[in-house]
Amino acid sequence: MPPSTAARYNALRLSSLAVLFTAPTDAPLRHPDVHVDCDSFAPLPAKRIAIIGAGSAGASTAYYINRFRSPCQPTNITVYEAADYVGGRSTTVNVYGNPAEPVELGASIFVQVNRNLVSAAREFGLETTRAADARPTDSPDMLGVWDGQAFKFVQSEGSAAWWNVAKLLWQYGLAPLRTQRLVSSIVGNFTRMYDAPAFPFRSLSRTARDLGLTAATAETGYAFLVAHGIAAPFATDIVQASTRVNYAQNVGEINGLLALVCMSTDGAMAVRGGNWQIFDGMLHASGASLRLRTRVSAITDHGDGTYRVRSEPSDPSLLQPEPQPDPESHPATTYDEVVLAAPFQFAHLKLPASVPHTPAPIPYVRLHVTLLASPHRLSPLAFHLPPSTSAPTVILTTLPAAAHLSPPGARAPAGFFSISTLRTVHNAAATPPRDEHLYKIFSPQPLNASFVAGLLGFGTQAQTLGEITTEDLSWVYEKVWDSYPYLPPRVAFEELSLGKGVWYTSAVEGFISTMETSSLMGMNVARLMVDGWEGEEGKEGEDHREDHGEDHGGL
């Protein structure tokens, strides 16, 4: 006769508690010294989980469910993805259509403090490179901050680190050191979200407050920096250049936490071949069933604690899906738990009336990303430099002094947020074959031929980029992203749980929008979900003891 449900519950609790209190974040989360003979217990029914979205949050949810669950608790995880690829906003395209030349179209880097991404890349054997490794070094200047009229700051290529630090201190006094200390303090508070007692958290608002993070989210970046002795010009030259390249928002608009997150760049890295491979690895490791090109149209309450998820084929070429007739006619599958791992306003699905909370829409930045391959280097004349000089390899932007605290409409008098010279690529189709420069440009509006011609220093009569001769512009790829939310000051954040068994990882988007924070939220939801299953087993065990007078003692 198999042991009682209560005994089975205690065994599951033992393995889970050992995991919770002894395993570091980057180690396997099933404790190797705890062995549970699942064949000795009555089998548990598989938990059926639907995850909507195969980006960082969705892949992380699936991955950590598989790592947190008891070895005796089977799961059937299905991940729905409307696009035809894994990774969400982390995806690559191939320069010249050549698979040997992938380039990041969206989320390009992560940093050393990003514990989930760093440990996953290591676990899956993915090769990482420093963010700047492939950049050409033919310009003496690695980085410039441009305000549309002049460079406010220039960082030299190949100079000793102390020299660049000395330039910063000479130009901005103690502001860089104060910023570094403030970033270190805020990042230290944030990383406490990964560990007990903060982890797992049921309320993002309460946890942010308890960790002292809402002191930064409550003010604009500029006000928060000024309150800590960091004012213009460092706040408006350097910090603002970072908020613009990372979030397309000015330091007087974005909240203080995000302004500091943008300055946390130590150990910036990327996975060779594309960061999406981290999330692909997570999905494979989770054992989930992946359904690409499939859009979830509705979730209905089955009335017995389960949900019916209705889906239909999607068209990834559409920026927004077309409204469909009655979603109740779409095929449905039953699940015990549903995770919405995409912003609700972009999911275009219907929640059941029994779910008490519907996420509020938040405005997103519409960002234009343009990738270019050209034999031409950036023209110094485009940046008011002498023709015999070179423009910096990477150009970030800020606003002219008179416009620093202007309203959100004054986004890019320079016409762009950033221009990065990524690397040299070989154009084998050119006659003769030649090496070219690969550029990535972030802008608030699509680029026109005149702007690009001026930027690269060639003449053209073309109106659109596609009309420019291949002698001047051999390859172009344009993408419009709803890239990240506008992130003004706030102290209250979206709910993680929309109702019993319905979870929302994109609650984190209004707090911090990065690949890593999406992964953290997926991990957090997975932990809460698995804890809930063990709570159900515990309740069943307590009822069993009450009925039969059993006492199995404490753990």
C-alpha positions in Angstrom: 0.0 0.0 0.0 1.5 3.4 -0.9 2.1 5.9 1.9 -0.5 8.5 2.7 -1.0 11.8 0.9 0.4 13.6 4.0 3.6 11.5 3.9 4.0 12.2 0.2 3.5 15.9 0.9 6.2 15.9 3.6 8.6 14.2 1.2 7.9 16.8 -1.4 8.3 19.6 1.2 11.7 18.2 2.3 13.1 18.3 -1.2 11.8 21.8 -1.9 13.0 23.2 1.4 16.4 21.9 0.9 16.4 23.6 -2.5 15.1 26.9 -1.1 17.7 27.3 1.7 20.8 25.8 0.3 21.0 26.3 -3.5 22.7 29.4 -5.0 20.9 31.1 -7.8 23.3 29.8 -10.5 23.3 26.2 -9.4 20.9 23.4 -10.2 17.9 24.0 -8.0 17.1 20.3 -7.1 19.3 19.6 -4.2 21.7 16.7 -5.1 21.8 15.3 -1.6 18.0 14.9 -1.4 16.6 11.7 -3.0 12.9 11.1 -3.3 11.8 7.7 -4.5 8.7 8.8 -6.5 7.8 5.1 -7.3 7.0 4.7 -3.6 4.1 7.2 -3.7 0.8 7.4 -5.5 1.5 9.3 -8.7 0.6 12.9 -8.8 -1.5 14.2 -11.8 0.6 16.3 -14.2 0.1 20.1 -13.8 -0.9 21.6 -17.1 0.6 25.1 -17.7 0.0 27.4 -20.6 2.6 30.2 -21.1 1.7 32.9 -23.6 4.9 34.4 -25.0 8.4 32.8 -25.8 10.5 35.8 -24.9 12.7 36.1 -21.8 9.8 36.0 -19.3 8.0 33.0 -20.9 11.1 30.9 -21.5 12.3 31.7 -17.9 8.9 30.7 -16.4 9.1 27.3 -18.2 12.7 26.8 -17.3 12.3 27.6 -13.6 9.1 25.6 -13.2 11.1 22.6 -14.3 13.9 23.4 -11.9 11.8 24.3 -8.9 9.2 21.5 -9.1 9.5 18.3 -7.0 10.9 15.4 -9.1 7.6 13.6 -8.2 5.5 16.4 -9.7 5.1 15.9 -13.5 4.3 18.9 -15.6 3.0 19.5 -19.1 4.0 23.0 -20.3 2.9 24.5 -23.5 4.4 27.8 -24.7 2.4 29.8 -27.3 4.2 32.3 -29.4 2.6 34.5 -32.1 5.9 35.2 -33.8 7.9 32.6 -35.8 10.9 32.7 -33.5 11.9 32.4 -29.8 13.3 35.4 -27.9 10.7 38.2 -28.1 12.5 41.5 -28.3 15.8 39.6 -28.5 16.2 38.5 -32.0 18.8 38.6 -34.9 18.7 39.2 -38.6 21.3 38.1 -41.1 23.4 40.7 -42.9 23.1 40.2 -46.7 20.9 37.2 -45.8 24.0 35.4 -44.7 23.5 33.1 -41.7 27.2 33.5 -40.8 26.6 37.2 -40.2 23.8 37.6 -37.6 23.3 40.9 -36.0 21.1 41.8 -33.0 17.9 43.6 -34.0 16.6 44.2 -30.4 18.1 43.5 -27.0 21.8 43.6 -27.6 23.6 43.2 -24.3 23.4 42.0 -20.7 25.7 42.8 -17.9 27.6 40.9 -15.2 25.0 41.5 -12.4 22.3 39.9 -14.6 22.5 36.6 -12.6 19.9 34.6 -14.6 21.2 35.4 -18.1 24.9 35.0 -17.1 24.3 31.6 -15.4 22.0 30.3 -18.2 24.5 31.2 -20.9 27.2 29.3 -18.9 24.9 26.3 -18.3 24.0 26.0 -22.0 27.7 26.4 -23.1 27.0 29.6 -25.0 30.0 31.7 -25.9 29.8 35.3 -24.8 31.9 38.2 -26.1 32.5 41.6 -24.6 30.0 44.1 -26.1 32.8 46.2 -27.8 35.0 43.4 -29.0 34.0 43.5 -32.7 33.9 47.3 -33.0 36.4 48.7 -35.4 39.3 50.8 -33.9 40.2 52.9 -36.9 38.7 56.0 -35.2 40.8 57.6 -32.4 37.5 58.2 -30.5 35.4 55.3 -29.2 32.4 57.2 -28.0 30.9 60.7 -28.4 27.9 62.4 -26.9 26.3 64.7 -29.5 23.7 67.3 -28.8 22.9 68.1 -32.4 25.3 71.0 -32.5 28.5 69.8 -30.8 30.1 66.9 -29.0 29.7 67.3 -25.2 32.0 64.5 -24.3 34.4 62.2 -26.2 36.0 59.1 -24.9 39.3 58.0 -26.6 39.9 54.6 -28.2 42.8 52.7 -26.9 43.7 55.1 -24.1 44.5 53.8 -20.7 41.4 53.5 -18.5 42.8 56.0 -16.0 43.1 58.6 -18.8 39.4 58.4 -19.7 38.5 58.5 -16.0 40.7 61.6 -15.6 38.9 63.3 -18.5 35.6 62.6 -16.8 36.7 64.0 -13.5 38.4 67.0 -15.1 35.2 67.8 -17.0 32.5 66.8 -14.4 34.2 67.0 -11.0 33.1 64.4 -8.4 29.8 63.7 -10.2 31.1 60.4 -11.9 32.2 59.0 -8.5 29.0 60.0 -6.8 27.0 58.3 -9.6 29.1 55.2 -9.3 28.5 54.9 -5.6 24.8 55.5 -6.1 24.5 52.9 -8.8 26.3 50.4 -6.6 23.9 51.0 -3.8 20.8 50.8 -5.9 22.0 47.7 -7.8 22.8 46.1 -4.4 19.3 46.6 -3.2 17.8 45.3 -6.5 19.8 42.1 -6.4 18.2 41.2 -3.0 15.1 40.4 -5.1 16.7 37.1 -6.1 17.1 35.7 -2.6 15.1 35.0 0.5 13.5 36.7 2.3 12.5 39.0 -0.6 12.2 36.1 -3.0 9.6 34.9 -4.0 7.6 38.1 -3.9 3.8 38.4 -4.4 3.7 42.2 -4.6 6.1 44.0 -6.8 5.0 47.3 -5.2 5.6 46.2 -1.7 8.9 44.5 -2.4 10.2 47.6 -4.2 9.3 49.7 -1.2 10.8 47.3 1.3 14.1 47.2 -0.6 14.3 51.0 -0.8 13.8 51.1 -4.5 10.7 53.3 -4.6 12.8 56.2 -3.3 14.3 56.2 -6.8 11.2 55.3 -8.8 9.3 58.2 -7.1 11.3 60.9 -8.7 12.5 61.8 -12.2 16.1 60.8 -12.9 17.2 64.4 -12.9 15.6 65.2 -9.6 16.9 62.0 -8.0 20.4 62.7 -9.2 20.3 66.3 -8.1 19.1 65.2 -4.6 22.3 63.1 -4.4 24.7 65.9 -5.5 24.8 64.9 -9.2 23.5 67.8 -11.4 24.1 69.1 -14.8 26.2 68.9 -16.9 27.0 65.2 -15.9 23.3 64.3 -15.4 22.3 65.9 -18.7 25.4 64.9 -20.8 26.4 61.4 -19.6 23.4 60.0 -17.7 20.9 61.4 -20.3 22.9 59.9 -23.2 22.5 56.5 -21.4 18.8 56.9 -20.8 18.2 57.8 -24.4 20.2 54.9 -26.0 18.6 52.4 -23.5 15.0 53.7 -23.3 14.7 56.6 -25.8 13.7 58.9 -22.8 15.3 61.9 -21.3 16.6 62.1 -17.8 14.0 64.7 -16.9 11.2 62.2 -17.8 12.4 58.7 -16.8 12.3 57.7 -13.2 15.5 57.7 -11.0 15.8 53.9 -10.8 15.9 53.5 -14.6 18.4 56.4 -14.9 20.7 54.5 -12.6 20.1 51.1 -14.2 21.2 52.7 -17.5 24.6 53.5 -15.9 25.1 49.9 -14.6 27.2 48.6 -17.6 30.0 46.6 -15.9 30.9 43.5 -17.8 28.6 44.2 -20.7 28.4 41.1 -22.9 26.4 39.4 -25.6 26.1 35.8 -26.8 27.9 35.1 -30.0 25.3 34.4 -32.7 22.4 36.1 -30.7 21.1 36.4 -27.2 17.9 34.6 -28.2 19.9 31.4 -27.8 19.6 31.8 -24.0 15.8 31.6 -24.2 15.9 28.8 -26.7 18.1 26.9 -24.3 15.7 27.5 -21.5 12.8 26.2 -23.4 14.6 23.1 -24.5 15.8 22.4 -20.9 12.2 22.9 -19.6 10.8 20.1 -21.8 8.0 22.5 -22.9 6.0 22.1 -26.0 6.5 25.2 -28.2 3.8 26.4 -30.6 5.2 29.1 -32.8 3.0 31.2 -35.1 0.1 30.6 -32.7 -1.8 33.4 -31.1 -3.9 32.9 -28.0 -7.3 34.6 -28.6 -9.2 33.9 -25.4 -9.0 32.3 -21.9 -12.2 31.0 -20.4 -12.9 29.7 -16.9 -13.9 26.1 -17.0 -15.6 26.4 -13.6 -13.6 23.6 -11.9 -10.4 25.4 -11.2 -9.0 25.0 -14.8 -8.9 27.3 -17.8 -9.6 26.7 -21.5 -7.1 28.5 -23.7 -8.2 29.2 -27.2 -5.7 29.7 -30.0 -5.4 30.3 -33.7 -2.6 30.5 -36.3 -1.0 33.9 -36.4 0.6 36.1 -39.1 4.0 37.3 -37.8 4.3 39.8 -40.6 1.5 41.9 -39.1 2.6 44.6 -36.6 -0.7 44.3 -34.9 -3.1 41.3 -35.4 -6.3 41.9 -37.2 -9.5 41.6 -35.1 -10.9 38.1 -35.5 -14.5 36.9 -35.3 -15.8 35.1 -32.3 -12.7 33.6 -30.5 -15.1 31.0 -28.9 -14.9 29.1 -32.2 -11.1 28.7 -32.0 -9.7 25.3 -30.8 -9.3 25.1 -27.0 -7.0 23.2 -24.6 -7.5 22.9 -20.8 -4.8 24.0 -18.3 -4.4 24.3 -14.6 -2.3 27.5 -14.7 -1.9 30.2 -17.3 1.0 32.7 -17.5 0.6 35.8 -19.6 4.3 36.5 -20.5 3.7 39.4 -22.8 2.2 42.9 -22.3 -1.6 42.5 -22.0 -2.3 45.4 -24.4 -0.3 43.7 -27.2 -1.7 40.2 -26.5 -5.1 41.0 -27.9 -6.8 38.3 -26.0 -10.0 38.1 -23.9 -9.7 37.2 -20.2 -12.6 35.4 -18.4 -15.0 37.5 -16.3 -14.0 35.5 -13.2 -10.4 36.9 -13.3 -10.7 39.9 -10.9 -7.9 42.0 -12.3 -7.2 43.2 -15.8 -3.8 44.8 -16.4 -4.0 48.5 -17.2 -2.4 49.5 -20.6 0.8 51.6 -20.4 2.2 53.6 -23.3 5.2 52.1 -25.1 8.0 53.8 -27.0 7.7 53.3 -30.7 11.3 52.9 -31.7 12.7 52.7 -35.2 15.8 50.5 -35.6 17.8 50.8 -38.9 20.6 48.4 -39.8 22.9 49.5 -42.6 25.9 48.1 -44.4 28.0 50.6 -46.4 31.6 51.0 -47.6 31.4 54.6 -46.3 32.6 55.6 -42.8 30.6 58.1 -40.7 31.3 61.5 -42.2 33.1 64.0 -39.9 31.3 66.8 -41.7 27.9 65.5 -40.4 29.2 66.3 -36.9 30.8 69.6 -37.6 34.3 68.1 -37.5 37.2 68.9 -39.8 37.2 66.7 -42.9 40.6 65.2 -42.1 39.3 63.8 -38.8 37.1 60.8 -37.9 33.8 60.7 -36.2 33.5 58.5 -33.0 32.7 54.8 -33.4 29.6 55.1 -31.2 27.6 58.3 -31.0 25.0 58.8 -28.3 22.9 61.9 -28.0 21.6 64.4 -25.5 19.7 67.6 -25.8 21.0 71.1 -26.3 21.5 72.9 -23.0 18.3 75.0 -23.3 16.2 71.9 -23.9 17.3 69.5 -21.2 14.1 69.6 -19.1 11.8 70.1 -22.1 8.6 68.1 -22.4 8.6 64.6 -23.9 8.0 65.9 -27.4 11.5 67.2 -27.7 13.1 63.9 -28.2 15.8 64.0 -30.9 16.9 67.3 -32.4 19.8 65.4 -33.7 17.4 63.1 -35.6 18.4 60.0 -33.8 19.1 58.5 -30.3 22.2 56.6 -31.2 24.5 55.4 -34.0 26.7 52.4 -33.4 29.4 51.2 -35.8 29.1 47.5 -34.9 31.8 45.7 -36.9 33.2 45.1 -40.3 31.3 42.7 -42.6 32.4 41.2 -46.0 30.2 41.9 -49.0 31.0 39.0 -51.3 28.4 40.1 -53.8 30.1 43.4 -54.5 32.2 43.8 -57.6 34.9 43.4 -56.5 34.1 41.9 -53.1 34.8 44.3 -50.3 34.7 44.9 -46.6 32.0 47.3 -45.3 30.9 48.9 -42.1 27.8 47.7 -40.3 25.8 50.4 -38.5 22.8 50.3 -36.1 20.7 53.4 -35.6 18.0 54.1 -33.1 15.6 56.9 -34.0 12.1 58.2 -33.2 11.2 58.4 -36.8 12.1 56.4 -39.9 15.3 57.6 -41.6 15.2 59.1 -45.1 17.8 58.9 -47.9 19.0 62.5 -47.4 19.7 61.9 -43.7 21.7 58.7 -44.3 23.6 60.2 -47.3 24.6 63.2 -45.1 25.6 60.8 -42.3 27.8 58.7 -44.5 29.1 61.5 -46.8 27.8 60.6 -50.2 25.4 62.4 -52.6 22.1 61.0 -53.7 18.9 61.9 -55.4 17.0 59.1 -53.7 14.0 59.7 -51.5 14.0 56.3 -49.6 16.7 54.1 -48.3 15.7 51.4 -50.8 16.4 53.7 -53.7 20.0 54.4 -52.8 22.5 52.7 -55.1 24.1 49.5 -53.7 27.5 51.2 -54.3 26.7 53.4 -51.4 24.3 51.4 -49.3 24.5 47.6 -50.0 22.1 46.3 -47.3 19.3 47.9 -45.2 17.0 46.4 -42.6 14.3 48.5 -40.9 12.3 47.4 -37.9 9.7 49.2 -35.8 9.5 48.1 -32.2 7.1 48.8 -29.3 10.4 48.6 -27.5 9.8 49.4 -23.8 7.3 51.4 -21.8 7.6 55.1 -21.0 8.9 54.9 -17.4 8.0 58.1 -15.5 8.0 58.3 -11.7 5.7 55.9 -9.9 5.6 53.9 -6.7 2.8 51.4 -7.5 3.2 48.6 -10.0 1.1 46.0 -11.7 -0.2 42.9 -10.0 1.6 39.6 -10.6 -1.4 37.5 -10.0 -4.5 38.4 -12.0 -6.6 35.7 -10.4 -6.2 32.2 -9.1 -4.0 30.3 -11.5 -3.5 33.3 -13.9 -0.2 35.1 -13.7 1.3 38.2 -15.4 5.0 38.4 -15.8 4.8 41.7 -17.7 3.9 43.4 -14.4 7.6 44.0 -14.2 7.6 46.1 -17.4 6.4 49.3 -15.6 9.2 48.7 -13.0 12.3 47.9 -15.0 12.1 46.7 -18.6 15.1 44.5 -19.4 15.8 40.9 -20.5 17.1 40.1 -17.0 14.1 41.6 -15.1 11.7 39.7 -17.4 13.7 36.5 -16.5 13.6 37.3 -12.8 9.8 37.7 -13.0 9.5 34.4 -14.8 11.6 32.8 -12.1 9.5 34.5 -9.4 6.2 33.3 -10.9 7.5 29.8 -11.3 8.5 29.7 -7.6 5.1 31.1 -6.5 3.3 28.6 -8.8 5.3 25.6 -7.5 4.8 26.7 -3.9 1.1 26.9 -4.5 1.1 23.2 -5.7 2.9 22.2 -2.6 0.4 24.2 -0.5 -2.5 22.2 -2.2 -0.7 19.0 -1.3 -0.3 20.2 2.3 -4.0 21.1 2.6 -4.9 17.6 1.3 -2.5 16.1 3.8 -4.0 18.1 6.7 -7.5 17.0 5.7 -6.2 13.4 5.6 -4.7 13.6 9.2 -8.0 15.1 10.5 -10.0 12.3 9.0 -7.6 9.4 10.1 -5.9 10.8 13.2 -2.5 10.5 11.7 0.5 12.4 13.0 3.7 12.4 11.1 5.5 15.0 13.2 7.5 18.0 12.0 10.1 18.1 9.3 
